[in-house]
């Protein structure tokens, strides 16, 4: 599986407060970005996988909502996570 417990802990350790802090906005955005990147690669190989395509669109929407929330609450944290993950609006 592409998303093991160790990979999740590493993502949350790098972008959250600790590896157990799964609720931070930055950690969730980083996790969604990792999943989006994986699904994008999968869809490049499997063009007719419409269920995965739908899941990808839903994930992008969730990440966008979290980014909008972070932008409203703290613009500096928003800019930092955008720059760190190379996300563009």
Secondary structure by P-SEA (a helix, b strand, c coil): ccccaaaaaaaaaaccccccccccaaaaaaaaaaaaaaaaaaaaacccaaaaaaaaaaaaaaaaaaaaaaaaccaaaaaaaaaaacccc
